[in-house]
């Protein structure tokens, strides 16, 4: 009997390994709603020292914005050359990094005055970018995340992201929150919570209801895209491409 029990446990373990459970469902509540510029095709969103920074896309109108979070008033903006399609942004050590989509460039700015100080070459499509306090973490629309050295943008490692054992896809805008990477899934209402130690999706938040609310307010609103975390206040903000609103939310876990 004891031997049978051990065998059954082993079989159950094998079955569990072959069929990983789905990620936990993450609920959320809306804490506050702030105005957001509907002309902003949001690609990257960051809160840093109480200010909202945003990278936007589209050829001919891609920008880097510094904004008053509560009023939505733009305090400073940099317009990219029309040949560039702007993508995600992140801020590390008072330095802003902005990806471009297919142009193979990463622009680097001083956070204080948005002055461009350098640029790096990049051999992939640029989608989303965040940082863990040490490394830059980049998505390119696949199920992989790429870790780069911020000083020279040299690749350190790749991380495959799996949801219930299956490759995740369309990883887009990224934010690092309390030890986890959060990623919008392009064209879908989901935010994925990813464990950076193994690439497993451990949580999934469905923004369908908030997306419907935004579309009812402004039918021109596009997909959800934009996650920002204020490490000083522990507040989380989300928005989307051409959305009229910026939402302060609180995850259930």
PAMI-175848 format. One record per atom (N, C-alpha, C): x, y, z. Coordinates in pm, whole numbers, padded with zeros to 5 digits, always signed. Layout:
XYZ...
This chain:
+00083-00120+00000+00000+00000+00000+00087+00125+00000+00193+00121+00079+00281+00238+00084+00346+00264-00051+00388+00155-00118+00452+00171-00247+00354+00227-00350+00230+00181-00346+00129+00233-00439+00105+00382-00415+00103+00418-00286+00083+00559-00253+00194+00645-00310+00317+00599-00298+00429+00676-00351+00421+00687-00503+00381+00577-00568+00370+00578-00713+00264+00677-00759+00151+00677-00688+00043+00768-00725+00087+00914-00710+00161+00942-00602+00209+01078-00581+00301+01122-00693+00388+01029-00737+00479+01059-00846+00402+01086-00974+00297+01002-00998+00218+01022-01119+00146+01156-01116+00094+01192-00998+00025+01320-00985+00121+01436-01009+00244+01421-00957+00344+01525-00976+00378+01541-01123+00394+01426-01194+00425+01432-01336+00313+01499-01413+00188+01464-01376+00073+01522-01444+00068+01673-01421+00099+01715-01297+00099+01857-01265+00207+01930-01342+00325+01867-01356+00434+01929-01430+00398+01945-01578+00324+01849-01633+00288+01853-01774+00170+01946-01802+00092+01975-01699-00025+02061-01714-00024+02169-01606+00063+02269-01622+00071+02375-01521-00063+02446-01506-00097+02488-01385-00224+02557-01363-00225+02694-01427-00343+02747-01458-00351+02883-01512-00311+02984-01407-00274+03104-01447-00235+03206-01348-00354+03250-01265-00326+03302-01148-00431+03355-01062-00499+03474-01129-00628+03486-01106-00701+03602-01156-00679+03720-01062-00642+03835-01117-00616+03954-01037-00729+04055-01060-00802+04086-00955-00904+04188-00964-00845+04326-00939-00925+04428-00958-00876+04563-00932-00993+04653-00898-00961+04763-00833-01060+04866-00804-01007+04999-00855-01098+05085-00900-01060+05218-00949-01060+05315-00832-00948+05380-00809-00933+05472-00697-00961+05616-00741-00904+05656-00854-00923+05791-00907-00918+05788-01060-00975+05891-01121-00970+05905-01266-00920+06046-01299-00820+06054-01387-00761+06182-01425-00769+06199-01576-00764+06322-01626-00770+06344-01771-00644+06296-01842-00663+06250-01965-00552+06202-02048-00572+06256-02189-00466+06298-02250-00471+06357-02384-00509+06251-02487-00623+06270-02553-00671+06170-02649-00588+06166-02777-00500+06262-02797-00412+06257-02915-00289+06170-02890-00271+06124-02767-00153+06045-02732-00176+05897-02761-00103+05846-02859-00106+05704-02892-00005+05636-02799-00051+05606-02679+00037+05569-02568+00115+05441-02594+00248+05451-02579+00338+05337-02594+00413+05308-02465+00438+05410-02386+00508+05391-02260+00459+05490-02157+00451+05446-02032+00397+05530-01924+00481+05510-01799+00524+05622-01738+00610+05616-01620+00570+05728-01524+00567+05698-01394+00557+05803-01293+00692+05810-01222+00748+05931-01218+00880+05949-01158+00884+06082-01085+00911+06075-00957+00919+06195-00872+00791+06279-00884+00680+06212-00887+00550+06279-00887+00501+06328-01022+00581+06312-01127+00541+06355-01260+00513+06234-01349+00422+06254-01445+00388+06151-01540+00467+06172-01668+00535+06068-01712+00610+06071-01838+00544+05972-01934+00538+06011-02059+00469+05926-02156+00543+05928-02289+00558+05811-02346+00611+05798-02481+00497+05761-02573+00485+05831-02686+00375+05805-02778+00428+05762-02915+00339+05701-02994+00377+05648-03123+00312+05720-03240+00319+05656-03356+00272+05704-03486+00380+05788-03554+00402+05759-03682+00499+05836-03761+00450+05979-03776+00538+06073-03750+00506+06214-03763+00449+06277-03639+00411+06198-03541+00355+06255-03418+00405+06185-03292+00512+06109-03301+00569+06042-03184+00636+06145-03092+00610+06132-02962+00659+06231-02867+00710+06166-02739+00784+06245-02665+00816+06218-02525+00756+06332-02445+00669+06300-02350+00594+06401-02276+00624+06397-02127+00630+06514-02067+00633+06528-01922+00504+06601-01884+00423+06540-01797+00287+06587-01774+00256+06598-01626+00172+06695-01592+00117+06700-01457+00012+06590-01446+00033+06498-01357-00050+06377-01352-00197+06408-01329-00228+06493-01234-00367+06515-01195-00446+06600-01294-00381+06697-01355-00452+06785-01448-00441+06739-01593-00341+06657-01623-00316+06615-01760-00245+06721-01842-00206+06831-01781-00141+06940-01853+00002+06900-01892+00034+06917-02020+00168+06885-02068+00264+06997-02031+00370+06962-01957+00467+07061-01912+00584+07075-02007+00620+06966-02073+00731+06970-02168+00715+06853-02264+00753+06875-02388+00743+06768-02485+00855+06773-02587+00895+06656-02634+00995+06641-02739+00929+06566-02854+00932+06625-02972+00876+06560-03091+00986+06486-03164+00964+06356-03188+01062+06277-03261+01056+06310-03409+01169+06291-03476+01173+06307-03622+01068+06215-03684+01008+06256-03795+00897+06183-03856+00935+06043-03904+01065+06014-03916+01106+05881-03957+01098+05779-03843+01076+05827-03720+01074+05739-03604+00933+05718-03551+00904+05594-03516+00779+05556-03450+00816+05526-03305+00779+05616-03215+00817+05601-03075+00747+05485-03007+00816+05425-02912+00759+05312-02837+00777+05335-02687+00804+05227-02612+00805+05233-02467+00914+05321-02409+00893+05363-02284+00992+05442-02211+01010+05386-02070+01125+05413-02011+01148+05385-01870+01250+05486-01818+01254+05503-01687+01348+05596-01625+01430+05521-01520+01560+05529-01534+01653+05465-01440+01766+05562-01410+01787+05590-01282+01893+05681-01238+01885+05817-01309+01766+05877-01307+01742+06010-01365+01767+06014-01516+01760+05899-01581+01783+05890-01724+01662+05822-01790+01613+05884-01897+01499+05829-01969+01548+05751-02091+01495+05631-02110+01525+05548-02227+01395+05533-02307+01402+05564-02436+01285+05555-02523+01317+05466-02644+01235+05364-02663+01252+05274-02777+01190+05333-02903+01236+05285-03017+01167+05307-03143+01124+05171-03195+01023+05171-03281+00962+05046-03323+01051+04965-03418+01073+05013-03538+01146+04936-03638+01274+05005-03684+01308+05116-03620+01422+05195-03668+01555+05159-03602+01552+05065-03507+01676+05017-03448+01750+05118-03363+01676+05213-03302+01739+05315-03218+01672+05320-03080+01754+05346-02980+01708+05374-02845+01759+05513-02809+01668+05603-02776+01706+05739-02741+01719+05753-02590+01820+05829-02547+01850+05846-02405+01847+05995-02372+01771+06032-02267+01751+06171-02230+01781+06195-02082+01817+06319-02048+01817+06361-01908+01673+06374-01862+01643+06321-01748+01505+06329-01697+01466+06473-01666+01558+06553-01618+01525+06688-01571+01475+06779-01682+01545+06780-01798+01510+06875-01903+01473+06809-02036+01468+06675-02038+01435+06597-02159+01534+06622-02273+01654+06660-02238+01758+06679-02340+01817+06544-02378+01821+06516-02509+01879+06389-02554+02030+06393-02539+02085+06289-02475+02228+06287-02446+02302+06179-02526+02230+06079-02573+02294+05975-02654+02188+05888-02718+02232+05796-02801+02141+05696-02856+02218+05566-02876+02143+05455-02870+02202+05323-02889+02139+05257-03010+02214+05166-03073+02159+05083-03177+02092+04960-03114+01991+04909-03181+01907+04804-03125+01868+04711-03239+01889+04579-03223+01871+04487-03335+01736+04416-03335+01639+04468-03261+01506+04408-03257+01400+04516-03271+01276+04475-03291+01168+04572-03280+01156+04616-03136+01128+04743-03115+01107+04792-02980+00958+04803-02950+00915+04747-02838+00775+04756-02796+00768+04821-02657+00789+04743-02553+00784+04797-02418+00919+04789-02349+00936+04875-02246+01061+04874-02170+01033+04914-02026+01102+04849-01933+01099+04885-01792+01237+04856-01735+01251+04866-01604+01378+04831-01541+01353+04776-01401+01447+04697-01354+01438+04637-01221+01528+04707-01120+01570+04830-01154+01661+04904-01069+01806+04883-01106+01829+04788-01194+01966+04757-01237+01974+04741-01389+01886+04656-01443+01886+04626-01585+01764+04685-01655+01779+04712-01784+01665+04747-01867+01601+04618-01917+01468+04614-01918+01394+04495-01960+01304+04535-02076+01317+04465-02189+01253+04507-02313+01166+04395-02371+01050+04434-02427+00966+04341-02502+00971+04377-02649+00941+04278-02735+00937+04304-02879+00816+04239-02945+00710+04218-02867+00587+04163-02922+00581+04011-02926+00688+03946-02884+00690+03800-02880+00661+03755-02737+00699+03631-02704+00684+03583-02567+00817+03593-02491+00911+03671-02544+01040+03684-02477+01061+03824-02424+01133+03832-02312+01179+03958-02256+01332+03958-02261+01389+04075-02286+01533+04087-02304+01590+04184-02200+01696+04142-02133+01759+04223-02029+01886+04286-02087+01897+04419-02071+02010+04493-02128+02082+04574-02021+02212+04594-02045+02292+04682-01961+02258+04826-01997+02220+04909-01900+02180+05047-01932+02293+05136-01981+02416+05101-01952+02528+05189-01989+02566+05177-02137+02543+05059-02197+02582+05041-02337+02478+04965-02419+02369+04928-02358+02260+04854-02422+02308+04722-02482+02397+04656-02410+02441+04523-02449+02348+04419-02386+02312+04317-02464+02221+04214-02417+02286+04130-02307+02212+04112-02198+02260+04031-02085+02199+03891-02089+02067+03885-02107+02000+03755-02112+01862+03769-02174+01804+03654-02212+01668+03647-02262+01584+03566-02163+01456+03599-02155+01366+03529-02065+01240+03490-02143+01212+03360-02151+01090+03314-02217+00974+03321-02119+00863+03379-02161+00746+03396-02075+00641+03291-02111+00598+03216-02011+00501+03108-02030+00378+03131-01943+00261+03113-02004+00135+03116-01931+00076+02976-01930+00069+02914-01812+00022+02776-01797+00098+02682-01891+00228+02703-01902+00313+02617-01982+00317+02649-02129+00236+02745-02174+00229+02783-02315+00293+02920-02335+00368+02939-02444+00429+03070-02466+00326+03182-02466+00350+03284-02387+00265+03403-02391+00293+03474-02524+00216+03576-02556+00236+03642-02685+00194+03789-02673+00238+03868-02772+00203+04010-02778+00240+04087-02652+00351+04051-02588+00396+04127-02471+00431+04268-02517+00373+04367-02452+00388+04504-02500+00441+04594-02389+00365+04692-02346+00412+04788-02245+00442+04716-02113+00551+04754-02049+00599+04685-01929+00612+04780-01811+00596+04722-01691+00625+04796-01568+00673+04698-01462+00775+04738-01388+00828+04655-01280+00768+04703-01149+00692+04614-01082+00622+04651-00959+00651+04549-00850+00722+04594-00748+00747+04510-00629+00794+04370-00665+00895+04362-00750+00958+04234-00780+00900+04156-00896+00793+04207-00957+00731+04139-01070+00724+04231-01192+00724+04170-01310+00707+04245-01435+00561+04235-01476+00500+04350-01499+00362+04354-01548+00364+04395-01695+00285+04325-01778+00289+04350-01922+00148+04357-01980+00122+04464-02057+00002+04465-02140+00017+04362-02252-00093+04296-02286-00095+04212-02405-00162+04291-02517-00084+04322-02621-00135+04404-02730-00259+04342-02793-00360+04425-02817-00488+04390-02878-00580+04312-02785-00536+04288-02663-00617+04214-02567-00636+04299-02440-00737+04267-02357-00763+04348-02238-00682+04306-02117-00578+04225-02135-00511+04165-02021-00380+04234-01982-00356+04235-01851-00225+04265-01796-00173+04137-01732-00054+04095-01770+00006+03973-01717+00108+04009-01609+00107+03933-01501+00204+03948-01393+00306+03835-01407+00431+03873-01431+00535+03777-01467+00642+03769-01359+00678+03647-01322+00787+03625-01227+00919+03631-01305+01003+03732-01280+01127+03745-01358+01230+03637-01331+01211+03558-01226+01308+03453-01196+01292+03332-01287+01171+03313-01342+01147+03194-01424+01060+03220-01548+01008+03340-01561+00926+03373-01677+00782+03326-01670+00740+03270-01559+00603+03220-01549+00505+03335-01523+00391+03330-01592+00282+03424-01566+00208+03374-01441+00217+03451-01334+00159+03407-01206+00027+03477-01178-00007+03579-01255-00133+03649-01235-00180+03713-01365-00312+03734-01377-00369+03790-01499-00486+03880-01464-00481+04004-01509-00585+04102-01481-00662+04133-01609-00793+04125-01602-00881+04149-01717-00937+04291-01710-00901+04375-01807-00945+04514-01810-01067+04537-01900-01139+04430-01932-01251+04441-02027-01353+04546-01986-01390+04548-01859-01495+04641-01815-01449+04786-01824-01324+04812-01787-01274+04948-01793-01256+04991-01939-01221+04898-02026-01208+04927-02169-01345+04964-02228-01450+04889-02190-01586+04921-02236-01629+05060-02190-01595+05091-02067-01629+05222-02011-01562+05334-02092-01437+05315-02128-01364+05416-02204-01421+05429-02345-01452+05315-02408-01507+05318-02543-01643+05387-02547-01721+05370-02441-01851+05436-02434-01835+05588-02425-01728+05631-02359-01701+05773-02343-01642+05832-02470-01553+05757-02535-01488+05804-02657-01466+05685-02750-01552+05668-02852-01542+05553-02942-01409+05544-03017-01334+05652-03022-01205+05651-03091-01093+05593-03006-01123+05562-02882-01021+05504-02794-00976+05369-02849-00847+05345-02840-00788+05221-02891-00762+05126-02773-00668+05035-02792-00644+04927-02695-00582+04977-02565-00602+04903-02455-00531+04935-02330-00381+04925-02353-00307+05022-02306-00161+05018-02313-00105+05130-02227-00036+05093-02124+00023+05191-02034+00003+05150-01889+00112+05116-01823+00112+05082-01681+00223+05162-01615+00190+05235-01510+00291+05314-01439+00278+05290-01290+00392+05281-01223+00394+05257-01079+00475+05367-01012+00412+05433-00915+00481+05533-00835+00538+05464-00712+00668+05441-00712+00731+05367-00602+00730+05445-00471+00709+05576-00478+00705+05657-00356+00570+05647-00285+00462+05648-00364+00327+05643-00306+00265+05504-00314+00329+05413-00388+00279+05277-00411+00150+05277-00493+00129+05379-00574+00008+05387-00656+00036+05337-00798-00067+05278-00858-00057+05221-00992-00153+05296-01084-00106+05326-01205-00187+05398-01303-00189+05321-01434-00305+05324-01502-00315+05261-01633-00389+05353-01729-00362+05336-01857-00437+05408-01960-00432+05324-02086-00462+05388-02201-00459+05319-02328-00431+05416-02441-00421+05364-02560-00392+05446-02677-00512+05535-02708-00489+05666-02705-00593+05767-02733-00707+05765-02632-00680+05720-02512-00784+05718-02408-00805+05859-02352-00928+05892-02313-00954+06022-02250-00923+06024-02101-00895+05906-02045-00875+05896-01900-00748+05822-01864-00693+05863-01751-00585+05791-01683-00644+05742-01551-00633+05612-01525-00695+05553-01406-00590+05518-01300-00616+05562-01179-00540+05510-01066-00616+05388-01017-00551+05273-01012-00618+05151-00972-00541+05082-00859-00607+04986-00799-00543+04904-00696-00572+04759-00727-00465+04680-00746-00482+04538-00772-00525+04465-00645-00599+04357-00662-00644+04277-00547-00534+04195-00487-00425+04174-00562-00311+04099-00513-00185+04135-00591
